[in-house]
Amino acid sequence: MPAVPPAALRDLRPSHTIGRFPWSSTGGRWSLRPRSVAALWSGLWIFGIGDALLINARVGNTPWTVLAQGIGERTGLSIGVLTIVIGLVVLLAWIPLGERPGFGTVSNVIIIGVAIDTMTPIVPSPTSLGLQVLQATAGVLVTGLAIALYLSTHLGPGPRDGWMTAIHERSGWPIWKVRLAIELSVLVVGAALGGDIGIGTAMFALGVGYVMAVWLSVLTALVR
């Protein structure tokens, strides 16, 4: 069996920062080059697909979806609609952090919620536990790619990601550790409201930050 090249192993190490890419914005968070916008919107829609995969796996939702589901049980609103509403509310928390919104922030609030409600009726709904766990794993991998892709455009983080990037920049903590702390905090609140938690929730909360950071490294290697 051939040995794995050391360079390939380095590409799988989690990145501690969000680098610059050919599709990254070069003129600020409102500089709308076509390929920047295309990468942004692709990443946001892919995120909706990943979230839908986790929802339909029915072995535990993402922490933010757990929160939306818990609120939905009390309001009757869909997860997609509540994802948009929660995104708007979370933006208020940017004020003490001094984070600035951008085109990506506005797009994030709208597109992810629409994508979740659009894709949930389409993606599979497996019934065996093995396939459910496999689909949840795919959901985490897809969502991690989506986060890496839309953050790499530098058009502004989403409402939830603004917490992550602001704390990362001010503290110097690895970005995946910051993401982990945020996801666990939201999970506690969502579970208290009655949202569905399970192995998929744990996989996402513990793994998405790391997966995102690995995807950033892979994207960097692909554009060298």
N, C-alpha and C positions, 0 to 999 in steps of 0.2 A: 504494500500500500504506500503510495507516494507521500512524502512528508509535506505538511502544510507550510508554505513559505512564511517566514517571520513577519514579512510585510503584511500578509493577509491577516495574521493574528492581531497586528497593531490596528488594522482597520476596524476590528471588532471591539476595540476598547471604547468605553463611553467617552464622548467628548465632554469637556468641562465648560465649553463656551459655544455660542452660536456663531459660526464663521460666516464668511462672505462667499457668495456663489454667483455664477454667471447670471442667474435670474434675480439676484438681490437688488433691491432698490438702491440707486446711487444718489438720489436727490432728496432723501428724507421720506417720512412716512406717508406723504401724499403725492409722491412722484410715481405716476401710474404708467410705467412702461408695460407694453402688452404682455411680455413674458413674465414680468413680476406678478401682474394681476392673474394671469393664467395659472401660475404655480400656486398663488394664494388660494384662488377659488377651488382649484383641484384638491389642495390639501384640506380645505374646510369640508368639501363634499365627501372626501375619503374619511374624514373624521366621523361624519354622520353614518357612513356605511359601517365603520368599526363599532360605533355605539349601537347601531341596529343589530349587528351580529351578537353583541353581548346581551342585549335585551331579549332577543329571540332564543338565545341559548338557555335562558331561564335557570341559570345557576348563580345568579347574583349580578346586579347591575354595577356600572361604574359609580364611584362615590357621588358625582354630581347628578347622575341619573337617579340614584337612590334618593337624593334630596328632592329632585323634581317629582319623583313618583310619590314620595311621602306627602308633598304639598298637593299633588294631583288628587290623592285620595280624599282630601278635605275640600277641594275646590271643583273637581270634575273636569279640569283642564287637561289637555294632552301633554305628554312629556315634551314634545317639540315646542309647543307654545310656552310651557313653563321654563324650558331651557332659554328661550329668548328673554322672558321676564326676569329670570334670575341673573342673566348676563347684564341686563340694564342695571339691576340693583347692585351687583358686584362692582360696577364701574364707580360707584360712590366711594368704595374703599380705596380707589386710586388716589383720592385727594390727599391724604396724609403721606402717601408714598411718593408723590410728585411725579407719577407716571403720566406720560402724554399719550392720548389716543391717536390713532392713525386710520388710514383707509382699511387696514387689516382688522382693526378693532371693530369698526362698524360692520364690515363684512362678516366677521365672526359671529356677532350677535344675531344676525339674520340667517345666514346660510346654514349653520349647523342645525338649528332648530327645524328649518324646512327639510333638510336632508334626513334627519331622524324620522320625521313623520312620513316622508316619502319612501324611505328605504325599509322601514320596519315591516310593512306588509309584503315586501318583495323577497327579502333574504330568507334563507331556510329556517325552519323551526324544528330541530331534531328532537326526537323523543327518548332515545337511549342516552344514558349518562355519559358513555364514552364519547359519543358524537357531540353532546352538549359541551363537555369540557374541551374537546378539540375546537369547536366553534368559538368558545370563549377565548381560547388561546389565540386563535386567528384574530379575534376582535382586538385583543391587546396589541398584537403585532401591527395590525393595520392602523390602529389609533396612534401608536407611537410614531409610525411613519408619517401620518397626517400632521401631527404636531411639529415634527422636525421640518416637514416641507413648508408649512405656512409660516412658521417662525423664521425660516431661512430667507424669506422674502424681505424681511426688515421693514415691512409696511405697518408695523404696530402689532403688538400681541393682542390676543383676545382678552376679554375681561378677566377670565380666570388666570390666564398666562401672565397678565400684567403683574399680578402678585408675585408670581414665580420669578420673572425677569428682574423686577425691581429689587426684591430681596436678594437675589443672586448678585446683582451688580453692587449693592450696598454692603453686603456681608462677605462676599468672596467665597461663600459656600458653593460646592459643586451643584450644578443646576439640577441634577437628578435627585439629590438629597432634599433640595428645597421643594421640588414637586412632590416628593413622597410625604413630606410634613403637611403640605396643603391638602393632599388627597385624604390623608388619615383624619385630619381635622373635620373636613366636610362630611366624611363617612359617619363620624360620631353623631353629627346633627341629623343627617338623613335617616340613620337607623332609629334614632329617637322618635322621628316622625312616622315611622312605620314603613319605610322603603324596603324593598327586597335586597337582602344581602346573602352572600354565599361564597363559594370558592371562586367564582368569577370576579366578585368584588375584591377579594383578597389578591387575586392575580393582578388585577388592574392597579389597585392602590400601591402594591409593593413593587410592581414591575414596570408600569408605563413610563415613569421617569427614566429608568435605566434603559428601557427599549428605545425611547426617544433619543437619548444621548448616543446610543450605539448607531441608530439611523443617521444621526448628524455626522458621525465618523464615516459611515459608509458613503453618504452623499459627498463628503469631502474627498474621499478616495476616488469616486467616480468622475469627478471633474478635474482631477489633477492633470 
